[in-house]
Amino acid sequence: ACIFGYFVRDPRAYGVVEFDVEGKVISLEEKPSEPKSNFAVPGLYFYDNTVVEKAKSLKPSARGEYEITDLNKIYLAEGTLKVETFGRGFTWLDTGNCNSLLDASNFVSTIQNRQGFYISCIEEIAWRNGWISDSQLYDLGKNLDKTEYGQYIMSLKK
């Protein structure tokens, strides 16, 4: 399994990953009152095909919920959990409540309006990585040509 860690000022509202001095994961905790690190787990996970059986073994937490952190702890106990940290240049936007959703929306709007490119435009990502051709990119934009998004996609090739 692979999960991610993102440094935050106050990690108490998140799952938290703790590392030893060599950067190896040593613990995971869900919404701790006294976090062992400032690395929040942002909710992006990659699992192998054993995840379904592992998930079936979970029991509800004291909060009455099935916790993804408990699933990740199984992988940690097996020694098969990898954590990649997001460093400078990455932004993770939590949208768990209306205020953080508004903050995320304002952030995306500011970047897109100021810099003139879209955040997470999958067509652009595919094109820049060589997964689709110029003509495929244009055709994808053409399908949406009555929208600002479609116009943006078609403009990339220019």
NULUMTOR-382173 format. One line per 8 residues: number of its first residue (from 1); their letters; for each residue x, y, z of C-alpha. Coordinates in steps of 0.05 Angstrom, whole numbers, plus 32768, in hexadecimal, padded with zeros to 4 digits. Example, Ala and Ser with C-alpha at 12.3 -4.5 7.8 and 13.67 -1.06 7.14 Angstrom:
% residues 2
1 = as = 80F6:7FA6:809C; 8111:7FEB:808F
END
This chain:
% residues 158
1 = acifgyfv = 8000:8000:8000; 8016:8047:7FF4; 7FFA:8084:8019; 8011:80CB:801C; 8026:80FD:8052; 801E:8148:804E; 803B:8178:8081; 8005:81A2:80A3
9 = rdpraygv = 8008:81D4:80DC; 7FD2:81B1:8105; 7FC8:8167:80F4; 7F95:8158:812A; 7F5A:8154:80F9; 7F7C:8120:80CD; 7F9B:80DC:80CC; 7FE4:80E6:80E0
17 = vefdvegk = 8022:80C0:80CB; 8060:80BE:80F8; 80A7:80B0:80DD; 80E7:809B:80FF; 8128:80C2:80F6; 8136:809B:80B6; 80F2:80AC:8098; 80D3:8067:80A3
25 = visleekp = 8089:8066:80B7; 8081:8051:8100; 8039:8063:8110; 7FF6:807A:80F6; 7FC0:809A:811F; 7F7B:80B6:810F; 7F6A:80FD:8125; 7F99:80FC:8161
33 = sepksnfa = 7F92:8131:8198; 7FDE:8130:819E; 7FFB:8120:815A; 803F:80FE:8156; 8050:8125:8117; 8036:815B:80E9; 802D:812D:80AE; 7FE3:8125:809C
41 = vpglyfyd = 7FCC:80EC:806F; 7FA6:8111:8038; 7F78:80D9:8022; 7F9B:80BF:7FE4; 7FA9:8074:7FE8; 7FC3:803D:7FBB; 7FB5:7FF6:7FCF; 7FC5:7FB0:7FB5
49 = ntvvekak = 7F90:7F7B:7FA7; 7F90:7F63:7FF0; 7F6E:7FA3:8007; 7F27:7F87:8003; 7F36:7F4E:8032; 7F5B:7F7C:8061; 7F21:7FAD:8061; 7EF0:7F75:8072
57 = slkpsarg = 7F17:7F68:80B2; 7F0E:7FAF:80CC; 7EE2:7FBF:8108; 7EC1:8002:8115; 7EEB:8033:813E; 7ED6:8053:8180; 7EB6:8088:8153; 7E8B:8052:8134
65 = eyeitdln = 7EAD:8059:80F1; 7ED9:802D:80C6; 7F1B:8052:80C5; 7F48:8051:8088; 7F81:805B:80BA; 7F72:8016:80D7; 7F79:7FF8:8091; 7FBB:801C:8087
73 = kiylaegt = 7FD3:8002:80CB; 7FCA:7FBB:80B1; 7FFA:7FCA:8079; 8029:7FEC:80AA; 8029:7FAE:80D7; 8038:7F83:809A; 8072:7FB0:8087; 8052:7FBF:8044
81 = lkvetfgr = 803C:8007:804E; 8062:803D:8028; 8058:8087:8035; 806C:80BC:8003; 806F:8103:801E; 8058:813F:7FF6; 808C:8175:7FFB; 808F:81BE:7FE7
89 = gftwldtg = 806C:81CB:7FA6; 8031:819E:7FB5; 7FF0:81B7:7FD2; 7FBC:818B:7FF3; 7F79:81AC:7FFE; 7F4C:818B:8032; 7F03:8196:8022; 7EE3:8175:805F
97 = ncnsllda = 7EB8:81B1:8072; 7E99:81ED:804F; 7ED0:821D:8064; 7F08:81F0:804A; 7EE1:81E3:800A; 7EDB:822E:7FFF; 7F26:8236:800D; 7F36:8200:7FDA
105 = snfvstiq = 7F08:821F:7FA7; 7F27:8264:7FB0; 7F6D:8246:7FAB; 7F5E:8223:7F6A; 7F3C:8261:7F4E; 7F77:828D:7F60; 7FAA:825F:7F40; 7F82:8253:7F01
113 = nrqgfyis = 7F70:829C:7EF7; 7FB5:82B7:7F08; 7FDF:8284:7EE2; 7FAE:8273:7EAB; 7FB2:8228:7EAF; 7F84:81F4:7ECE; 7F94:81CB:7F0B; 7F8C:8180:7EFF
121 = cieeiawr = 7F75:8183:7EB7; 7F7A:8139:7EA7; 7F7C:8144:7E5D; 7FB7:8173:7E64; 7FDB:8143:7E93; 7FD1:810A:7E61; 7FEA:8135:7E28; 8027:8150:7E4D
129 = ngwisdsq = 803B:8109:7E60; 8035:80F2:7E18; 7FFA:80C4:7E26; 7FCF:80E6:7DF1; 7FE2:810A:7DB1; 7FD6:8152:7D9D; 7F9A:813F:7D74; 7F7C:8115:7DAC
137 = lydlgknl = 7F85:8150:7DDB; 7F63:817E:7DAA; 7F29:814D:7D9E; 7F1E:8147:7DE9; 7F19:8193:7DEE; 7EED:8197:7DB0; 7EBA:816A:7DD3; 7EB4:81A1:7E07
145 = dkteygqy = 7EBE:81DD:7DDA; 7E83:8203:7DF5; 7EA4:8205:7E3A; 7EDF:822D:7E55; 7EFF:81EA:7E67; 7EFA:81D0:7E20; 7F16:8211:7E05; 7F50:820A:7E35
153 = imslkk = 7F5F:81C3:7E1E; 7F5E:81D7:7DD5; 7F8C:8213:7DE3; 7FC3:81E7:7E01; 7FDC:81CF:7DBE; 7FE7:8215:7DA2
END
